Amino acid sequence: MLLYLRTFITLTALVLAGTAPALTAHPGSPCPILDASQPQQRQVLMSHVCFHAAAPDDPAHLANTPAELPESIEWQDAGGHDLVFSHTDSVYWVHLHLTNSGNKRGLWYLKLNYPLLDDVTFWQDGDSTSTTMATGDQRPFLSRGIDYRYFLLPVTLDSGENQSITLRIRSSGALNVPLSLETPGTVIAESNHLTLTHGLFYGALLVFAVFNLLLFFSSGTVYYFHNAFYMASMGLFLFAMGGFANQYFWPDSTGFANTSIPLLIALCALAMTLFGRSFLEIEPDTLSASTLRALAWSSVGLLIITFLLPYNKSILFNTFLVLTVIASLFVIGILRWRQGYGPALWYVMAWSVMLVGALIYALAAFGYLTDFLAREFFMLTAIGAQVILLNYALVQRWRLLNQKLLNVEHNARAELETKVHERTAQLRNTMGELERANRKLATMSLNDALTGLYNRRHLDNMLPELCAEARRTGHPLTLTLIDADHFKDVNDTWGHGFGDQCLQRIADILSRHVKRPRDVAIRFGGEEFALLLPGTDQEGAYRVCQRILEDMRNTAIPADDGTHVTITLSAGVALLAPDENEQTLFQRADEALYQAKASGRDQIATVKVPVVD
C-alpha cells in the first residue's frame, strides 16, 4: 500500500510538472506501464503493448489462461504499431499494464476495432479486480457484454490502482488487433460519428438499389435489376465486414458468422459479372462474353463450395475471384469504350475507383496493411463514388437509348411522308432486318393495289396527325374529295376492266399534279379520291383542283371498241378550322363534293370555315 501511495505521489507530481515518465512493467515484460489518466499516453497505447505469437509448436499455443503461460515466454514490443498478421495458425497473446495516477476513480474502454475475430478472451487482473470475458464470432454476439460491433472492455481503475490486461486472440482468417483506450465520452462521440456516416452510406445504397429495382419493374430492362442486385450484395458484404450483420442479422449463428464473408464475396462477384455483361451490351459470340460467362459460373460454383471449404481457403479463393472479376470488367469496359460505346467511359471510371478501393481493402483485411478502420472508410468512399459513377453511367446510357428512340420516331414519321424507297433507305440505318420486314409489310398494306395510290387506311392514319400538326403550328391544312362523274355508266357501258383503266388514268393525273413531298393522293373508295394538302390554303387547293379537272377533261381514254371516252371529275374543298377535328373536316369536304355534284358536276365547290363563338 505504501508502494502504491509513493507511486501515486510521484506520478502526480510529475504530471503537474508535465513530464510523466513511462513506468516500467514487471520484469517479464519489455513494455512500459500506461497511465490511463494521461491522454497523451492513451494516444500512443501501442507503445505500451507487448505481444507473443504462439505457433502450434509453442507451449503458449495450448495455454487457455495467462496462468498457464510458461514463465520463459518472450514478449515482443509492439513498437507503437497496430498488430496486423496475415493468415496464420498461431495464437496471439497481447499484454498491457495500466495504472491510474489521477486523484479519482476512472472508467475507460479498451477498444479492439476489428470485428472479424473468431475467439477473443480478455483477462483483467488488478489490485481488487479479476474478471474474464470470452467472446468472438464463434460465440453468440451477446457474449461481448456490450451491444457494439467492435469489442469493448470496460476498464475501471481507482486512484493509484494498477491493472494487468491480457488478451488471447485466435482467428481462422487474417488477424488485425487495432487497440485503443478511450474515455466513455470519446467512445460515444466516435460511435455517433460512425452511425451518421454508415447511416448515410447504407441509406444511400439502399435508395439506389430500390430505385433501380423499381426501374426494372417499370421498364423490364434487366441491367437495372443487375445493378440493384450488385448494390444490395455489396452493401450486405460491407455490412458483414463491418460487424453489423453479426450484430443485427445473425447474432446467434456462430457458424454462419465466418461463412457469410466468403459467401457474400462470391455473391458480389456474380452480381458484378451480370451487371457488367448487361450494361456494356456484350455481343454473345465474343471473347468478352465467354470470359464473363466463365466468371459467372465460377461465382456460382464458389457460392456452393463455400459451404464445404474451410474459411481460410474459401476466403482466399473468393477474394481472388472478385479481384479477377473487377480487373476483367475494367479491361472489357476499356475495350467497349474504344469500340465507341460512350457510357463505357463512366463505367471504366467507376471500376477504376472500385479496383483501387478493393485492393487496399483486401490488403488490410488479409493483414498486409495497418489501420483497418481507415481502410474501411476508404472502401466505403470508393463504393460510394463507384455507385454514383455507375448510376451516372446509367443516365448516360438512358440518354443514348432515348436519343436513338427519338431518332427512330423522327425517321418513322418522315418515312410516312415520302416514297417507299426513301422510307426503306432511312429505316435501314435505324432498324434491324426484322423491323425492316415489318415496315415493308406495313407499307404494302397502306397502298391501293390497282392505282398505286395510298388507300383509306393511310387516310385514316394521316388525317388525325396532320390535323394535330396544323392546330399546333397554325399552318393551313386542306382536304379535297374528288369523285368521277357518272362512273357507273362507264362500267355498265364498257365493263369493269375499262373502268379500272379509267381509275388508273385518274390516279396518274392526280399523281402528276400532287407534286410536293408532303402532299398525298389517296383512293379511299371505288371512284372516290382524296387529296391531303398540308401547308396549302383553300385558294391554293382550289387551283390544284382546277388543273386536275382541266387535265381530266382533255384526256381521252380509248376503249376496246375504238371509242375515246372522256371522264369528268367533281371536287369538294374544305380548309381545317381552328380547334376542328378530322371528322368534321371530312364531313365538310364531303358536303362540298355533294354541292359540286348537285350543281351539275365537273366543277369545284368549297365550304366556308365555320366561325367559332
Buried (B, 14 or more C-beta within 10 A) or exposed (E): EEEBEEBBEBBBEBBEEEEBEBBEBEEEBEBBBBBBBBEEBBEEBBBBBBBBBBEEEBEBBEBEEBEEBEEEBEBBBBEEEBBBBEBBEBBBBBBBBBBBBBEEEBEBBBBBBBBBBBBBBBBBBBEEEEEEBBBBBBBBBEBBBBEBBBBBBBBBBBBBBBBBBBBBBBBBBBBBBBBBBBBEEBBEEBBEEBEEEBEEBBEBBEEBBEBBBEBBEEEEBBBBBBBBBBBBBBBBBBBBBBBBBBBEBBBEBBEBBBBBBBBBBBBBBBBBBBBBBBBBEBEEEEEBBEBBBEBBEBBBEBBEBBEEBEBBBBBBBBBBBBBBBBBBBBBBBBBBBEEEBEBBBBBBBBBBBBBBBBBBBBBBBBBEBBBBBBBBBBBBBBBBBBBBBBBBBBEBBBEEEEEEEEEBEEBBEEBBBBEBEEBBEBBEEBBEEEEBEEBBEEBEEBBBEEBEBBBBBBBEEBBEBBBEBBBEEEBBBBBBBBBBBEBEEBBEBBEEEBBEBBBBBBBBBBEEBBEEEBBBBBBBEEBBBBBBBBBBEBEBBBEBBBEBBEBBEEBEBEBEEEEEBEBEBBBBBBBBBEEBBBEBBBEBBBBBBBBBBEEEBBBBBBBEBEEEE
